[in-house]
Amino acid sequence: MSKLTWVLVAAIIIILGVSFLGRKKGSPEDEYRPVINASDFSADINNPYFTLVPGTKFVYEAVKPEGKERIEITVLDETKMVFDVETRVVKDQVFLNGELIEDTLDWYAQDKEGNVWYFGEETAEYENGKVTTTAGSWEGGVDGAMPGIAMKANPQVGDSYWQEFYKGEAEDRADVLALGESVTVPYGSFTDCLKTYDYTPLDPNAKEHKYYCKGVGFVTLEVSLENDERTELISVTK
């Protein structure tokens, strides 16, 4: 091998070494790295299973060991730029026995194929009116966090996808289990519903089934697989 060839080989080794040193094992680049083209997205979200019309409010209730939980999700008439994408802002508040315990702003956008993407959240937990933690907050494109799929354009049984990815903080996934499911909640009865299995490797006990119904255009029912607790839709106002 000539001297020049040895020099070229050494240069390639150095370049590759620098590349690998600059990338941590187990980083999002190794596990999950979607391609996000801002021009492919819109803050107007009309997926039949996941429709976010500004001004719409979804209210849910659940009975917990600690008392009655109420969740209010409101689609706001405002947007936020995340990952150079204009996203729809959704306010998600959780109350326990009438007291606010969690307040979150979620960011969604729909791609040109009809898939709804989740771009992050700004969340805070409360106790006695004071913030106790903001753990779980993340933003797509910041500190290695990546947006995920909230709802596919044409979901099929067997589909499996990341809903969010922020290493060690937010690693939710979903699998599509069934189509055409029937669901009855206080808000009404529905027959054209999608059933998913939602889980995260960060908490083995956080497993649930979710039902999304075309007649609602959003989550209609959540059932915990740990204790069968039901979080049911009780009203939708527009």
N, C-alpha and C positions, 0 to 999 in steps of 0.2 A: 504494500500500500504506500503510495507516494506521500511526501510530507504535506502537500496541499490537501490530499484526501483526509489525512489525520486531523488537520486544522478544521476542516469542514465538519467532520464527525464530532470533534470536541465542541464546536460552536453549537451544533444541534443539541447535544447533551445539556449544555449550559442553559439554552433557551427553554428546553423541556423542564429542566430542574426548577427554574424560576417560576414557570407556569404552575407546576404542581405545588411548590412551596406557598404560592399565593392563594391557594384554594384548600380549604379545610375539608377533611374527609367527613362525609355525612352532611355537607352543606346542601342547600336547595339545588345547586347545580347538579349534584349527584342524584338527588331523589325526585325532584319535580321542578320543571322549568318551562312553563307555558310561554308561547310567543304572543306578545301583546302588541297589536298595531292599533294605535289610538283611533285611526280613521275608520276602523271596523266596528266601533262601538257607539251606542247612543244611550242617553238617559231616559228615553221613552221605552218603557218596558211593558210588552203586551203578550208575553208567553201565556198561553191559556191556563197553565198550571201555576203560574207565578206572575200575576199582573199587578203592577204598581202604579196606580193612578193617583196623582197628587190630590190630597184631601180625603182619601179613604182611610178609615180607622177600623182595625180589627181588634176585638176584645176577647180574651180567653180567661177561663177560670180553672183552677185545680185545687183539690183538697190535699194539703200537706200535713205531716205530723205536727208541724208548728202552727198550723192554722190555714186560713183561706188565702190562696194566691190569685192575684189578678194581673194579667199582662195586657198592656195597651200598646198596639203597634200602629203608628200613624205615618202615612206616606206624605212627606213634606213637599211643598212647592219650592224646593231649592235644590241646588246641585253642588257638587264638590269635585275639583280636579284631583284625581288620584292616578298616578302612573301615566300622566298626560291624557287620561280619559275622563270625560265628563260623566260623573256618576250621580244617580238619584239618592238623596238622603232620606233615610227612614229612621224614625225615632221609636225606640223600644224601651218601655218602662215596665218594671216589675214591682208590684206592691204585695206586702204580706200583712194581712189584717189591717189594710188601709194605709200602711206605712211604706214609703218608697225605699226599696232595698237595692235597686239596680237601675241605672239610667244609661242608655247606649244610643249612639248614632251609628247606623250601618250604611254602607255605600255599595250600590248595585249599578250595573250597566248591562245592556243586552247587545250581543254581537249581531252581525248582519245575517247570521244563520238562524238566529232566534234563541241561542243559548243565553241564559241569564248568569252573569258572573258576580261574585262577591269580592269586593275590592278592599275590604277592611272594616274596622270598627274602632270607635272611641268609646270606651266603656268605663264606668265607675260603679263601685258597690258602696252602699250607704248603711250606716248604723246610727240610730238616734239623730238622723239629719246630717251626719258628717261622713265625708268620703273616707273609706277605710282602705281601699285599694283600687288601682286602675289596671291591675294585671289582666292580661287577655287582650289589651288594646294592640292593634297592629295596622299597618298601612302597606298596601301593595307597592313594591318597588323600594321600600325602606328597610334597611338592615336585613336584607335577604328574604323578606316576606314576599309571598306570591299570591295573587288572586286565584280563586277557585270557582268551580261551577256550583251555582245555587240550584239551577234547574236546566236540564238539557232541552234542546229544541224538539227533539223527537225521542223521548226516553223509551228504552226497551229493557225488558227483563234481562238481567245479567250485567247491565251497565254498572261500572264502578268508577268513582271519581273523587278527587280531592275537592272539598268545599272551601278550604282555606289552608294556607301553609305558612306558618311562622315557627321555625324550628324550636321545639321545647315550650312553646307558648300557645299555639293554635294549629292543630293538626287534625281537623275534622274531615271525615270521609263519609260517603254514602254509597249504598248499593241499591239498585232498583230490584224490588222483589216481585211486584205484581202490577198489572193494569186492570182497569174495569172493576175495582173494588167498590163495595157499598159501605157508606159511613153515615151514622146518625149521631148528631150532637144537638145541643140546645138550639143552635141556629137553624137546623133543618136536616133533611135527609138527602143524600147524594149518592149517585150510582157510578159516575165516571171518574173514579179516583185512582191516583197513583200511590203505591205503597213503597216506602223506602226503609232501609235499615241504616241508621245513623250511628256512628261510633268514632272513637278517637283512641290512639295508642297511649295518649297521655293519662287517660283515666279508664281502666278496664271496666268500671262499673257504669260508666256513662254510655249506655246503649239504649236505643229507643226505636220504635217504629213511628214514622210520620206518614200522614195521609194528605195529599194535595188533590183538591177536587176542582174540576173545570167550572162547576157552577159557582165556585167561590173565587178561584184564581189565586189561592194562597194556601198556607197550611190550615187544615181543618181540624186535625186531631193529632196529638202526640201521646204515645203510650210507652211508659218506661218499662224496660225489660227486667229491671231490678226488682220493682215492687208493684208493677201493673198500674201505677198512678196515671190518670188520664188528664191531659190538659186539653180542654174542649173549647171550640169556638162558640161564643154565645151571642155575638152581634157583629154586624158590619154596617158602617154608616159611610155615606159619601157626600 
